[in-house]
């Protein structure tokens, strides 16, 4: 909770591209104040938050210590470590138990998708600290879940929900994300060997989207099917993150299908391309959402329509801070907003 007569004091957890965008957003808003910054690397420890974000010094110095963050007088932590919060749920719970609301930018959109144990663990931490936890972002967190639910308000007898994201990584500067997280640039054998852990991580992330949409439409999914395909580079591709050698993985397509019985009811397709101009398979970059029913509705954007996915994800987190900080303690999903009323026709 926070008093209405003072700014929300915000801590940024991790300073990758998204975290730096959040810091700049906090500095630009009169209703927010930067209270602290947590960083991964020793090289960034002790750096001024403004310097890390490409702004003038702020006097807020970065730390690598969880205890330093727990001791801060802060209303909210924007948690964006570049990996799913399930990988370090103890940290999320420690932040909540210390009395800080937590907004996650790459998970916890719908914790119930992971079962009652995680829900109970988060609720205990929220109750202890009198805080709330909320998952938000761009995709997941908006395009594959919130936007379909918004469109569903105009449809009755819904039979299928489909979302598609195709990302052009040619301008993405992070080799860690492009290569290590997404597998782009790996030789085919290494990519295939990595699929088992990658399936687990990607299923955990996108199952939340599918279950959130299902819950918003009054349906229960029986299971989630995951399929992945890939394409190899026909020539060397020089992109912002580095070179993708000829013969290595240049694109990957993930398809997540929420099944009711044996029928796909909710589908999310996620495509990553090293260079969309030179990898033509699976369509152009952009986003699509389709809700089949009466009437059927579709919304399609090209890559230029959303000029900066990172800035959009940061804005979604920032715009959530006031509502989350003022909310009653507990897990707060997008379904807590009184805007979803569609129903799926099974």
C-alpha positions in Angstrom: 0.0 0.0 0.0 1.1 3.6 -0.5 -0.2 7.0 0.5 -1.8 8.9 -2.3 0.2 12.0 -1.5 3.6 10.6 -2.3 5.2 8.9 -5.3 5.4 5.1 -5.5 8.9 4.0 -4.6 10.0 1.5 -7.2 12.9 -1.0 -7.2 14.1 -2.3 -10.6 15.3 -6.0 -10.4 17.9 -6.5 -13.2 19.1 -4.1 -15.8 18.9 -5.7 -19.2 17.2 -3.9 -22.0 13.8 -4.2 -20.3 15.1 -3.2 -16.9 16.8 -0.1 -18.3 13.6 0.9 -20.0 11.7 0.6 -16.7 14.3 2.7 -15.0 13.9 5.5 -17.6 10.1 5.2 -17.3 10.2 5.6 -13.5 12.5 8.6 -13.8 10.2 10.2 -16.3 7.0 9.8 -14.1 6.1 12.3 -11.4 4.1 9.7 -9.5 7.1 7.4 -9.2 10.5 7.5 -7.5 13.4 5.1 -8.0 14.2 3.5 -4.7 16.8 0.9 -5.7 18.3 -1.3 -8.4 19.5 -4.9 -8.3 22.0 -6.2 -10.9 23.4 -9.6 -11.9 27.0 -8.8 -12.6 29.9 -7.6 -10.5 30.8 -5.1 -13.2 27.5 -3.2 -12.6 27.6 -3.4 -8.8 27.9 0.1 -7.3 27.0 1.8 -10.6 24.6 4.7 -10.6 21.1 3.6 -11.8 21.0 6.7 -14.1 24.3 5.8 -15.7 23.1 2.2 -16.3 20.0 3.5 -18.0 21.7 6.1 -20.1 20.5 9.0 -18.0 22.3 11.5 -15.6 23.3 10.1 -12.2 20.4 9.6 -9.8 22.3 8.9 -6.5 20.7 5.4 -6.5 23.5 2.8 -6.6 23.1 -0.8 -7.9 23.5 -3.8 -5.6 23.8 -7.5 -6.1 22.6 -8.3 -2.6 19.0 -9.5 -2.0 19.3 -8.3 1.7 20.0 -4.7 0.5 16.7 -4.8 -1.5 14.7 -6.3 1.3 15.9 -3.5 3.6 14.8 -0.8 1.3 11.7 1.4 2.0 9.9 0.6 -1.3 6.4 0.0 -2.5 7.1 -2.2 -5.5 9.7 -4.3 -7.2 9.6 -4.7 -11.0 11.1 -8.2 -11.4 12.8 -8.7 -14.8 15.8 -11.0 -14.4 15.6 -12.4 -17.9 14.5 -15.8 -16.7 11.2 -17.2 -15.5 10.4 -16.3 -11.9 9.7 -20.0 -11.3 13.5 -20.5 -11.5 13.9 -18.4 -8.3 10.5 -18.4 -6.6 12.2 -18.1 -3.2 13.4 -14.6 -4.1 10.0 -13.5 -5.3 8.5 -14.8 -2.0 11.2 -13.0 0.0 10.4 -9.7 -1.7 6.7 -10.2 -1.1 7.2 -11.2 2.6 9.3 -8.0 3.1 6.2 -5.9 2.3 7.0 -5.1 -1.4 4.5 -5.6 -4.2 6.1 -7.6 -7.0 5.4 -7.1 -10.7 7.0 -9.9 -12.9 7.6 -9.2 -16.5 8.1 -12.7 -17.8 5.8 -15.0 -15.8 3.3 -15.4 -13.0 0.6 -14.1 -15.4 -1.6 -16.9 -14.1 0.2 -18.9 -11.3 -2.8 -21.3 -10.9 -1.5 -22.9 -14.2 1.3 -24.4 -12.1 -1.0 -26.0 -9.5 -2.1 -25.3 -5.9 1.3 -25.6 -4.3 2.7 -22.5 -6.0 -0.5 -20.6 -5.4 -0.3 -21.4 -1.7 3.3 -20.5 -1.5 2.8 -17.1 -3.1 -0.4 -16.4 -1.1 1.5 -17.1 2.2 4.3 -14.6 1.2 1.7 -12.0 0.2 -0.2 -12.4 3.5 3.0 -12.2 5.5 4.1 -8.9 3.8 0.7 -7.5 3.1 1.7 -7.3 -0.6 0.5 -8.4 -4.0 2.1 -10.2 -6.9 1.2 -9.6 -10.6 2.5 -11.0 -13.9 2.5 -8.7 -16.9 4.6 -7.9 -20.0 4.1 -8.0 -23.7 4.0 -11.6 -24.8 3.2 -13.3 -22.6 1.3 -10.7 -20.6 -0.7 -9.0 -23.3 -0.7 -10.2 -26.9 -1.4 -13.9 -26.2 -3.7 -13.4 -23.2 -5.1 -10.0 -22.4 -5.8 -8.9 -26.0 -7.7 -12.1 -26.9 -9.8 -11.7 -23.8 -10.6 -8.1 -24.8 -11.6 -9.1 -28.3 -13.7 -11.9 -26.9 -16.1 -9.3 -25.4 -17.4 -8.8 -29.0 -17.9 -12.5 -29.7 -20.5 -15.1 -28.6 -20.3 -18.8 -29.0 -16.5 -18.8 -29.0 -15.0 -21.9 -30.6 -11.3 -21.2 -30.8 -8.8 -18.5 -29.8 -5.5 -18.1 -31.7 -2.6 -15.8 -31.2 0.7 -15.5 -33.2 3.9 -13.6 -32.6 6.7 -13.5 -35.1 9.8 -11.7 -33.9 12.6 -10.4 -36.1 15.8 -10.7 -33.9 18.1 -8.9 -36.5 18.2 -5.8 -34.3 18.2 -7.5 -30.9 21.6 -6.8 -29.3 21.7 -9.6 -26.7 23.6 -12.7 -27.7 22.6 -14.2 -24.4 18.9 -14.0 -25.3 19.3 -14.8 -29.0 21.7 -17.7 -28.7 21.6 -19.1 -25.1 17.8 -18.6 -24.4 16.3 -19.1 -27.9 18.9 -21.4 -29.5 19.4 -19.3 -32.6 22.9 -19.8 -34.0 23.3 -23.3 -32.5 24.2 -26.2 -34.7 21.2 -28.5 -35.3 22.4 -31.3 -33.0 23.0 -28.9 -30.1 19.6 -27.3 -30.8 17.8 -30.6 -30.7 19.6 -31.6 -27.5 18.5 -28.4 -25.8 14.8 -29.0 -26.6 14.0 -31.0 -23.5 14.8 -28.3 -21.0 13.6 -25.6 -23.4 10.2 -27.4 -23.7 9.9 -27.3 -20.0 10.7 -23.6 -19.7 8.5 -22.6 -22.7 5.6 -24.7 -21.6 5.8 -23.2 -18.1 5.6 -19.7 -19.6 3.0 -20.1 -22.2 0.8 -22.5 -20.3 0.0 -19.5 -18.1 -1.3 -17.6 -21.1 -3.5 -20.5 -22.3 -5.0 -21.1 -18.8 -5.6 -17.4 -18.2 -7.6 -17.2 -21.5 -9.5 -20.4 -20.6 -10.3 -19.1 -17.2 -11.5 -15.8 -18.6 -13.8 -17.6 -21.0 -15.2 -20.0 -18.4 -13.4 -23.1 -19.7 -11.0 -25.7 -18.3 -8.2 -27.1 -20.4 -7.5 -30.8 -20.2 -3.8 -30.6 -21.3 -1.4 -28.5 -23.3 0.4 -29.8 -26.3 3.8 -28.3 -27.3 5.3 -28.6 -30.8 8.5 -27.0 -32.1 10.0 -26.7 -35.5 13.2 -25.0 -36.8 14.9 -23.8 -40.0 18.7 -23.6 -40.8 20.5 -20.6 -42.2 21.3 -20.9 -45.9 24.1 -18.4 -45.5 25.9 -16.5 -42.8 23.6 -14.0 -41.1 25.2 -10.9 -39.5 22.8 -9.5 -37.0 23.1 -7.1 -34.1 23.8 -9.9 -31.6 26.6 -11.4 -33.7 27.0 -13.8 -36.6 24.6 -16.7 -37.2 26.7 -19.2 -39.3 25.5 -20.9 -42.3 23.9 -24.3 -41.4 23.0 -23.3 -37.8 19.5 -22.6 -36.5 18.1 -19.4 -38.0 14.5 -19.7 -36.9 12.3 -21.6 -34.5 8.5 -21.9 -34.3 6.8 -23.0 -31.1 3.1 -23.9 -31.0 1.2 -24.3 -27.8 -2.2 -25.9 -28.0 -4.7 -25.9 -25.1 -6.9 -29.0 -25.5 -10.4 -29.6 -24.4 -10.9 -33.3 -25.1 -8.9 -33.9 -28.2 -9.7 -30.5 -29.8 -7.4 -27.5 -29.7 -9.4 -24.7 -28.1 -6.7 -22.1 -27.5 -3.5 -21.9 -29.6 -0.5 -19.7 -29.2 2.2 -19.6 -31.9 5.5 -18.0 -31.2 8.1 -17.6 -34.0 11.7 -16.3 -33.6 13.8 -15.4 -36.7 17.4 -14.3 -36.7 16.7 -12.2 -39.8 13.2 -12.1 -41.1 14.2 -10.6 -44.4 16.3 -13.7 -45.2 14.2 -16.4 -43.4 10.9 -16.3 -45.3 9.2 -19.3 -43.8 6.2 -18.8 -41.4 5.3 -15.4 -42.5 6.2 -11.8 -41.8 7.1 -10.3 -38.4 4.1 -9.0 -36.4 1.3 -10.1 -34.2 -2.1 -11.7 -34.9 -5.0 -12.5 -32.7 -8.1 -14.3 -33.9 -11.3 -15.2 -32.0 -13.5 -17.7 -33.9 -17.2 -17.5 -33.1 -20.2 -15.4 -33.9 -18.9 -13.1 -35.2 -15.3 -14.1 -35.8 -12.8 -11.3 -35.1 -9.2 -11.0 -36.1 -6.6 -8.3 -35.4 -3.3 -8.3 -37.2 -0.3 -5.9 -36.8 2.9 -5.7 -38.7 6.3 -5.3 -37.0 6.2 -1.5 -37.5 2.9 -1.1 -35.7 4.6 -2.1 -32.4 7.8 -0.1 -32.8 9.5 -1.4 -29.7 8.4 -4.6 -27.9 10.7 -3.8 -24.9 9.3 -0.4 -24.4 5.8 -1.8 -24.6 6.6 -4.4 -21.9 8.2 -1.8 -19.7 5.1 0.5 -20.1 2.8 -2.4 -19.2 4.7 -3.0 -16.0 4.9 0.7 -15.1 1.2 1.3 -15.8 0.4 -1.7 -13.5 2.2 -0.3 -10.5 -0.5 2.0 -9.0 -3.3 -0.6 -9.3 -1.1 -3.4 -7.8 0.2 -1.3 -5.0 -3.3 -0.3 -4.0 -4.8 -3.8 -4.3 -5.6 -6.1 -1.5 -2.8 -8.5 -0.7 -2.6 -11.6 -2.8 -2.1 -12.9 -6.3 -3.5 -10.3 -8.8 -4.0 -11.5 -12.4 -5.5 -9.7 -15.3 -8.8 -11.4 -14.6 -9.2 -9.2 -11.5 -10.0 -6.4 -13.9 -13.7 -6.2 -14.6 -13.5 -6.4 -18.4 -13.7 -10.0 -19.3 -17.1 -11.6 -19.8 -16.9 -13.8 -22.9 -17.7 -17.5 -22.7 -16.2 -20.4 -24.7 -18.7 -22.7 -26.5 -17.4 -26.2 -25.9 
